[in-house]
Amino acid sequence: MPLHRRAFVLGGHITPFIGKKHPDFVWKGHPDFGTRDNPTLEDYVVTAVTEALASTGTPAELVDKAWIGNFVGELFSAQGHLGAAVAGAHPGLKYKPVMRVEGACASGGLAFASAVESIQAGSDVTLVAGAEVQTTASARQGGDYLARASHYARQRGIDDFTFPALFARRARAAYGSGVITEDDTARISVKAYANAHKNPLAHMKAVPMPFEVARTASDANPAFLGNPELQPFLKVSDCSQVSDGGAAMIVVSEEGLRKLGRTPADAVEILGVGAATGNLFEDDDLLSMPTTAHAAARAYAQAGITAADVDVAEVHDCFAITEILMYEALGFAAAGQGAALIREGRTELSGDLPVNTGGGLIGFGHPVGATGVKQILELVRQLRGACGAYQIGGAPSVALAANMGGDDKTAVVSVLRAG
Ligand code: CAA
């Protein structure tokens, strides 16, 4: 069923995503250490929300409802209850209804899906935010916090770095099957870093990643897992970043556009949103992502398109292997054929289906709750021709975002069309 009320993204704001190895990230070796602090979770919420309102010309008073995606603010920043932080971001938002949404790394996507449902139910002007700060803890401690997105009682013990290990398990299965090689995942990482180098907001904008480094474990690119059975199947270059950042956007109905003095031509239309949730207590086949596939089927049906219609995509590359499995779950390639898309360069900026053009989670960074919101805004920018050095050619018209939480346990797939 198509959306019965048309819905649009008017625009929004993405903060820089920063963390270790980003030139502006303050740590003990940085020249600014002791004179300047990194932004807090509250800073990211306030900046993203106020800039989204200002850059779209949306008076806060006109916002009917708002959502914020955040995974574990309580653990990294000792701060929960972030709906009230959104209400505190601008005087005009005080006493608006704001809800925090949590679906692990798909929290931002779920916040977006909630706004679209609210438009269907009669809202006209909505605000969607996402934010996460993760650099307040070491990567090892953060591994424990992020493990809350797995089935902790059953899966925490796989490795100190639970999520890297869960995806090393998928990489081991994929390499063992012979359909995906270590060079294929290295190509995904090289693409992510190369795209990030063109993106001023990206966490890894200044970090080189030559193919020779990405393809083999070395001191420069360690296989860092402690689990000896999984350790050979994952390197630092395969991983998304431990990033801080925020993003926010304005989602409106046609009536909302009118209230703001705008027309559909000023916005990007949302054609379909599909969500799906898998079973936390058991794992599916390691070579497929059925939860994402279910979400995609719903999004395609609502949008009235097929995978072949997609011109540009943002997919959840929490690890390099995930991006290739996503190609298959989203129908960009048949099962077992996903690696061909990266081998043939089809998902590079110059290819016929560019994927993760700003660097994805590996290159742009992965402040968990912000990621799903950032993905939508990146696509809005591609559809508007606003991506600067990484703008793709060919006037893209249809775009797809796939945001995933846990090990393919929560998925939100969204389809957008240029205004
Ligand atoms: N040789 C061997 N081991 C080394 C090494 C070397 N040269 N250098 C580092 N290591 C090991 C060490 O054991 C080190 O740990 P300790 O220092 O605590 O002993 C460990 O690697 C980590 O090293 P660093 O702290 O220096 O690593 P880093 O800060 O550069 O982080 C990373 C690298 C561990 C890969 C980190 O970026 C990371 O954890 N990334 C993944 C983040 C993640 O999992 N996000 C969630 C994705 S899953 C998803 O999206 C779904 C969901 O719902 C959660």
Boltz pocket constraint, residues with backbone or C-beta under 6 A from the ligand:
constraints:
  - pocket:
      binder: B
      contacts: [[A, 20], [A, 103], [A, 104], [A, 105], [A, 106], [A, 138], [A, 139], [A, 140], [A, 143], [A, 146], [A, 149], [A, 161], [A, 163], [A, 164], [A, 218], [A, 219], [A, 220], [A, 222], [A, 223], [A, 224], [A, 235], [A, 236], [A, 239], [A, 240], [A, 241], [A, 242], [A, 318], [A, 366], [A, 404], [A, 405], [A, 406], [A, 407]]
      max_distance: 6.0
